[in-house]
Amino acid sequence: MKYRKDRYGNELSQLGYGCMRFSKNGTRIDYAKAEAEIMRAIELGVNYFDTAYIYPGSEECLGRILDENGVRDKVKIATKLPQYMMKSAKAIDKTFAEELSRLRTDYVDYYLMHMFTDYSEWEKLKAHGIEDWIESRKADGSIRQIGFSYHGDSEMFLKILDAYDWDFCQVQYNYLDEHSQAGRRGVDAAAAKGIPVIIMEPLRGGKLVSLPAKAMNELKTSGTGYTAAELGLRWLWDQEAVSVVLSGMNSMEMLEENVRIASDAEVGSFSDKDFELVEKVKAIIKEKERVGCTGCRYCMPCPFGVDIPGNFHYYNLMYTEGKKAAARLEFARNVGLQKKAGFATQCTECGACEKHCPQHLPIRDKLKEADKELRPWHYKLGLTIARKFFSR
């Protein structure tokens, strides 16, 4: 494992463990599987673990694993204050205390204001006394470093970056999002201020792993020997401004591959040929994709039961994979035949999802497009019959 330093000289594994996508048994996290994967990650040198208050069961699971295995002092925990839920200073205190309890610890190494999209959100926190609160938590040692995660445009990112003496920040960044959201401009600006940058969605919710066949062929014939994931991760680790790249690992195979790459990739190791390959792959992806959804699920839960990421995933799959029938069948199985189906037609156009979408997608319009493609009349009829059969 290779390491990069934070603002105060602490070594962080350049591969971080994203704890949002632990495997589940039904609705519950598969604790034994998560424990095995996390302990293996620690054994392989991963020391940065990212979770959040709103990730169902994640803080509890991570805290239990670290506590029961006696490895809390071997890792750095990053978790987040759901700033969009905070209505008072009392709410901030209560939420943080709950997080410490869930994590079975008396301190958080890296604490983030979660999901800023606009400067006004920071102003609201200031009105609740957040600056004094941060100072007090740092003074008593319950928070070691303070930062924020961000989804929005680069101009607003720069404004928030300059609004406080942050210790670090976290942004969505990958070769498809190089010039959207905070983008390279924001990443470089943070680095110029000496603020470490943590990367989320490095493979764009798996889209840079499940590449279109044409792009996979470019990869295979490039002579680099890279997997699709490796191309995306190496592109990031080539940049000095990048500190930690988070990956939502939920299999030993994924963990082992990512650690292999992280043990070799370093700043300046990407060749001109590698950069040319990235541009070819980007061009191919953008030819086919219908919706720029990353599957982050910040739009969920929909109050009317629409599986927004599911609809978009299979809609995109119809085109990026070039297998419409197969994508429709997968949609039917994984969305349409669930006990509570998540069809786009359940949407009432309330717009709640669009307020929370980091990509600022026109979700309501795109859902209509997706449903039209995923459920032509004969598929609707078939799903209606199938749902009646399976509900017996």
N, C-alpha and C positions, 0 to 999 in steps of 0.2 A: 504494500500500500504506500502510495506517495501522499505527502501531507503539505498543506499550505497554512500560513500563519494568519491569525486574526489580528485585530487592531492592537492587541496587547502582547503579541508574540506567542500566544498559545497555538499549539499545532492541532489542526483539524484535518481529518481524513478528507481527501478531495472527493471521495464518494461518500455521500450522506444517505442515511436510511430514511426514506419517507414512509411514515406509519399510517397513511390514509387508506391504503389498499390491502390491509391484512386479509388473508383468506377467511371465509366464513362457512359455518355449518348452519344453513338456514339464515337466520338474522343475527346469529351470534358469531363473534370472532372465534376461529379455531385456535384456541390458546396453545395447545401442544405444538401445532405446526408453526405458529408465530414464534414461540419460544425457541424451537430448534433453529429457525432461520436467524433470529436475532443473535442468539449465542454463537452461531457459526460466523455471523458478520463480525462480531466483536473479536472472535478468534482470528479472523483474517485481517483485522486492523481497522475496521470501521469504528469511528468513535463519535459520530454526530448523528443524533436521532431526532427527527422532526415530527411533531404531532400537533394537535390543536384541540381546543375546548369542544368544537362542534363536530369533530370526527367521532362518530358513534363508537364508544367502547375503546377507542384508541389509547387515550391517556391511562385509563385503568389497566389495560393490557400491558402497555410498556412499563408502567410503574411496578406492576406485579412481577413481571419477568426480571427486571433489574434488581428488585428487592429480594425475591426468593433465591436468586442465583448469586447474590452478594457482589454485584458488579457496578453498582451505582457510581462509584468513584472512578471507574474506567471509561466512562462515557460523558458526553456533553448532551444535555437535553435541551431541545428547543420546543417551546410551545407558545400559544398565542391567546391574546385577549380578544374576544369577539367585540371589537369596539362599536360595531353597528347595533349591538344589543344593550349597550351601557346607557343608563338614564341618570345615573348619579354616582358620586364618589363611593357611596355605600355599596352599590352594585359592583363596582370595580373591586373593592376589597373582598366582597363575598365570592365573586367569580375566581379571583386569584387563590383564595384560601381553598376553594373546592378543587382547583387544579393541583395544588400541592398535595392535597389529600389523595386525589386520584393517582398521582404519580409517586406517592409514598416517599416524598422527599421534603426537605425544608428549604430547598433553593432550586431555582431554574437558571441554567447557564446562559441561555439565550432566549429572551422574552420579546415577542413581537406584537405590535399592534396589527391585528389581522385584517387583511384585505382592504387597505386604503384604495379608494378610487378618485377621491377629490380632497382638496385642501380643507374644505369645510368640515370634514370628518375629524381632522386634527383640531380644528378650532373648537368643535363641540367637546372633545376630550379635555382641552385646555380649560374650558368653562367648568368642567367637573374637577379641576385641580390635578390633572394628570402629571404635570411637570413636578409638582411637589411630591406627588405620590411616587413617581419614579425615583426621585432623589432619596426618599425615605426607604424604599425597598432596596436600593443600592447600598445605602448606609447600613441597613441591618443584615445585608448579605443574602437576602432571599431572592434577589435578582442580580446576576453578575454582569450581564450586558443587555442593552436595550436596542431594539430595532423595529422594523415594520415590513410587512409583506404588501405587495402592490399589484393592482390590476387597473390600468388606465392608460392615458396617453403620456408621451414623454415630457410634454410641457408641465403637466401637473406633477409628474414624478420629480422633476427637478425642483419644483416649488416646495414639495414636502421634504425633499432631501436637504434643502437649505433651512428648513423651519426649526430644526433642533439638532443638537449634537449627538447624532445617532452613532451607535457602535457598529451596526451592520444593517443590511437590508436584504430583502428576498424578492426576486422578480421572476416572472415567466420569461424564458429566453431559450431559443433554439434556432436552428438555421432557417426554419420557416418564419419565425417571429423576430428575425434580426432587426427589422425596422418597424415593428409594431409594439404596442404597449411601451414599457420603459425603453426597450430596444437597445441597440449597441450604444446609442447616444447616452442613455441613462446609465448603463453599466459602466461605461468609461468615465462618466462624470462622477459616479460614486467612488470608483477606484482612484481618481485624481484627488479626491478629498481624503483618501486613506481609509475609506469605508469598505470593508469586505462585502462581497456580493454572493449571496446564496442563490442557486438556480433551482427553480421548480419547473415542472413540465419540460424537461430537457429533450424528451422524445415525443412531445406533444400528445400526451395521453395514449401513447402506443402507436400513433399514426406513423412515426418515423421508424417503427419496427416492422409493421405490416405494410410494406411499400407496394405500390402497384407492380404488376409482373414486369412491365417494361423497365421500371426503375431497378427492380431486383436483378434484371439481366445486365443493366449498366454496372451494377455493383459487382456481380460475379465476373464480368469480363474486364474489370478495371485493373486487375493485377494487384490490388491492395491487400486482398485477403480479408478485408473487413466484413463483419456482419453488419446488418442495417443499424443495429443499436450502437455498434462500435463507431460507425461513421459519425453519428450524432454526438456521442459522448466525446470523441476525440476532437471534434470541431470546437466544443466548449473548453476542454482542458488545454487546448492550444493557446487560449487567451489568458494573459497574465491577470486581467481584471477579475477573472472568475476564481472564487475561493472554494466553494463546495457545490457539487452537483448532486441534487437529491434524486433518488430513484425509488419509486414505490414498489419495492421488490417483494414478491409473494410466492417465490419458488426458489429452491436451492439452485436450479439451473441458471436462473436469472442472476441470482446473487453471485455465483461462481464466475459467470461470464463478466459481470460488471466489475468485480474485484480484479479479475485478470487484466481488464483494460485499464483500470485505475492504478494498477501496479506498474504500468508501462508508459501511459500517456503523460506528456509534460508540455510546458510552454514552448512554442516554436517547433514542435515536432510534425506539424501538418505541412505537407509538401504542396507545391503548385498543382500537382496532379490531383491531390486530395481535394483542393479547393475547386478545381474544375469538375470533379465528380459530384460534389455537393450542388453545384449550380445545375448540372444536368438532372440530378434527382429532383431538385426543387421545381424545375420547369415541368417535369413529368407529373409530379403530384398536383400542381396547380392546374394542369390541363383537365383533370378528372374530378377533383373535389367539389362537392355541392354546398357544403356548410362547414365553416371554419370552427367547428365545435371540438374542444379538447377532451371532453368527457370529465371535466373537473367537478361537475355536479353542484356548483354553487347555485344553480337555478332550482335545485331541488330542496325539499319536496314540493311538488306542484300541489296546490290546495285542491285540485280537481283530479289528481291521480295520473296525470300525463307523464309517461316516462320520456322526458325530453331528450336526455343523452342517448337513450336507447333508440328512439326514432331517428335521430340524426346519425348515429353510428351506422345503422343498417342502410339508411339512405345513401350515405357516403360509400359504404361498402359495395352497393350496387354498381357504382361507377369506378371506384379506384381498383376494385378487383375485376370488374368487367363480367361479373356473374350475377345477373339480376335475379334469376330464379333461386339460386342458392342463398342470396342475401334475404330474399322474401321469406324463404323457408326458415332461416335462422331467426328472422324477426318474428315470425308466427310462433315459433317454439319458445323464444326467450322473452318476448313481450306480449304477444297476442294470447298465449295460452296460460299466462300466469293467472292465479286466483283473482287478482285485481288487475285486469288488463290496463295497459298504459297508452291507449290509442290517442292520437293527436286530435281526434274529433271530440274528445272530452274537454278540450281547451275552451274556456269561456272568454278568452282574450282579455283577462284581467290585467295582464302586463307585469305581474309581480316578478316573473322570471327574468324579464329584460332588465329590471332594476339591479339585479344581482349578477348578471352575466359579465364576466371579465373581458369577454371578446366583443361586447356591445353588439351582439347579433340581433337581427330582427326576428326573434324566435317565433312570434306568432305567424308571421308570413311564411317562414321556412317550414313550420310544422304542417301547414296546409300543403306545401309542395311535397314534403316527405310522405304525407299520408296518401296523396294522389298516386305517388310512384310505388309505395310499398303495398298499398291495398287497392288494386284495381277491383272492379265489381265482383269478379269471380273469386278473388282472394277473400274479399269481405264475406261472401256467401260461405266459402269453405271454412273460414274462421268461426262464423256464427254456428255452423253445424258442429264443428270440432269442439267449441266451448261448451255447447249443450251436452255433448257426449262425455267430455272429461269432467263435467260438473256433477255427473250422476253419482 
